[in-house]
Amino acid sequence: MLQLLNPIWLFGIAGILVPLIIHLWNVKTGKTLKVGSIMLMGESSRQNSRSLKLMDLLLLFLRCLLIIVLSLILAEPVWRSLSKQQESKAWILLEKDAFPETYNTFKNQIDSLIKAGNELRLFEPGFVRADVEELKSDTGSVKSPGKLPYWSLLKLMQQQIPNGVNAYIFTGDKLSRFQGERPAINTAVTWKTYTSSDSSAKWIEHAYFTPTGDVQAIVSESSPRGTLTKTVSLSPGTSIGDIKSTIAGGQAQVQLNDQTIPADTSTLKIAINSDGFAHDGEYLVAALQAIQKYTSRKIRFVKPSSKPDILFWLTAKDLPADIEGTVFRYVAGKTNVIDTWITSTESGALQKENIALHKRIVYPEDKAAFSIWKDGFGKPVLDLTQKNNAALYSFYSRLDPEWTDLVWSPQFVKLLLPIIIPGADPLQNNSLDKRSIARSQITPLSDLLARRSFSEGGPVNNTDLTLYFWSFLIALLLLERFLSFRNNPN
């Protein structure tokens, strides 16, 4: 099938009007008559004889064809054709650990694919071939190796799967397994997901003593729709619902089902260095005081040199070499003026409003970090890395209202709360996270590449026809010049 990459150049075909007008306009001269005398001739009005006539039709056709071919060359013609491939068997991929539930959910589809001659393989490094009957008998005794994020497995699959072979993947839909950046591959993927039977979980993230002597527990409950966090206040030795406060060996503990964690009796030490950004420090202190009031956590502000539990480094100066605990720091670099907003990767945050972002520091393309906040273009604004004994939060903007509207937003305190009183480590895969990924986020970018074949007949080959059209143009030009000189030898 012929396709033009720059069809706008087809307007150049209108240039055939030029040779057409030249050939069409022809003035016919009158005939000369010989007479013996002009005595009997009288004066008459002068008359011009003109007529419109096409001359040298072959030359006209060649010149028009030259302009048409030149326009087609400028339009970059290509010929699209389907690649002829040998018929290959598709891969059917599923996890060994979850085989019983996966197979029971998609039994008809998996059986149909296997009967069609496709290969059943395990969705884990190596992608070894498997047999349904063996998996039914062995799945309970043999577990798969350490679970990798699905996107990482997809990249590994792309390195091993033969060209032209499609993949059918059957997995659960837990958001925690889809970590990292969605890859772009050239394999057609059909991904089917299901919600696991253990689709809800409840656990205690943190427990601590308040200044009044009560025990405050931060409890999270996760489901496919999201993860909600709440605080529960108990007196030692009491209970509220399924949450109990007990004392064992002189140590206060909080229990929830089979989970037991000790209550933290320490005072949280927080230091702020806002050298050069005094107003930013004031906004932060107000937010921290609101957190203290909301959580009843024992908090004391100290100097940066006293090894605090949490250090806010609101300055472009270098960090101290011996940092520990949790550090929130400003990143120095090139400033970009933009018009976007801040979103959070944490569930429940920033659901009611967009927080405007006016300026930001350019994010390095090669940095490997866990994204906490992002801008509207998907670039991290706050990320988390591990540096020696410190959890390092790097902020690629400022709290100043000229940079962002964070400090004016009611969400500001909620966004800081996981930093001040952290729950599960976001750098690790939390098995209790039951959130489901949106269907639109599952399909890898490769599917779009695979569907570019017209009539879905397979990959497409594009053959450049420019060279052939140039050869034809030169032949036409030589023929046109030959006929032109033959008709007008002078």
C-alpha positions, 0 to 999 in steps of 0.5 A: 500500500502506497503511503506519503509521509508529507502529503502536503507537497501534493499541492505542488501538482497545481503547478501543471497549470504553467505548462498547460497555459503555455501550450494552450495560448497560441496566436495563429498568424494570417495568410499572405495572398499575392495580388497583381494590383491594389487599385481596386482595393479599399481600406477596411477595418483591421482584424486580428485572427486568434485562436486557442489551440493545444500544441505538442500534446506529447510535450505537454503531457511529459511536462505535466508528468514531470511536475507531478512526479517531483511533487510525489518525491517531495511528499516522500512516498513509501510502500507499506507491506506486511512482514512474512513471518513463520507462524510462532507459538505464543507464550502463556505466562503466570506466576507459580505461587498464585497458580491455583487462584490464577488458573481457577479464574482464567481456566477456560482462556488458559485451556483454550490457549494451550489447546491451540498449541501455545507454550505455558511458561512461568512468569519469573526469571528464566521463563521456563516451560511448565505443565498444567498438571505438574503445577496443580500437584507441585505448586503447594510445595515449591515456591517461586524465587524472590518476587520481582516487580512485573515491569522488571519481569516484562523487560527480562521477557523482552530479552528472551522471547523470540521476535514475532511471538505474542505473550498472554500474561495472567496475574493479580492486580496488586499495585505494589507489584507494578513498581518502576517505570512502565516499559516500552517493548516491541512484543504484543502483550495481552494482560489479564488481571484479577483481584485476589481473594485476600483483598483486604488487610489491616495493620498497625504502622506505628505506636507511641506515647502521647504527652498525656500518657496515652498510647496512640496507634496509627492503623492502616486498612488497605483494599483494592480501592485504596489504603486509609490510615487513622489514629486510635488513642488508648489508655494502657491496658484497654482496648478499642474494637480489635485493637488492644493495649497491653503491658508485658515486662513493663513495656506497653504494646499494641496488638491487632490480630496476630500483630504486636508492636511496642509503643515508642516512649521517646520524644521526636527530635526535629531540627530545621536549618533554613539559612537563606530561606527564613520564611520557608522555615516559618511555614514549616514550623507552623505545619509541624506544630499542626502535626504535633497537635493532630497526632499528640506525638511528643516533639521537641525542636533542637539544633541541627548539630545535636543529631536530631531524628528528623533534619529539615535542611532548607538551604542550598548548602551541602549536607553534613557528612554524618547525617542519620535518621530522616533528612528533608533537603533542598536540592540546588540546580537549574531553575525552570519556570513552569505552570503545573501542579503537584501530585502524590504517589501515596493513596488518599493524598491530593484527591480534592485539589491540585497544588500549583507548582510555579518553579522547580529544579530540573530533575536529573534523568539518570537518577534512580530514586523512589518518587514521593511527589510528582509534577503534572509531567510525571517528573519527581518533585520529592524523591526518597533515597538511602544514604548511609544511615539516613533516609534522604528526601530530596525536594526539587522546589521550595516552600516559598509561595513564589515556587509552589502553593504547598504552604497555602494548601490544607493538604500540606500537613497531610503530605508531611505526616508520613515523613514525620511519623513514617509507617511501612518503608516505601522503598520496600514492597509492602505485602499488606498493600492491597490496592489495585492498579487501574486497567489503563495503567497495565497495558505496556507501551509495547501493545501500541507498537504491535498494533501499528500493522494495518488489518492487524496482520503482523509487523509492517515494513516500510520501503522507501520509493524515493530512489525509484521516483528520482530515476523515473523523473530523470528519464522523463526529463531526458525524453522531454528535452529530446522531443523539445529539440527535435521539434525546434532544431533552431 
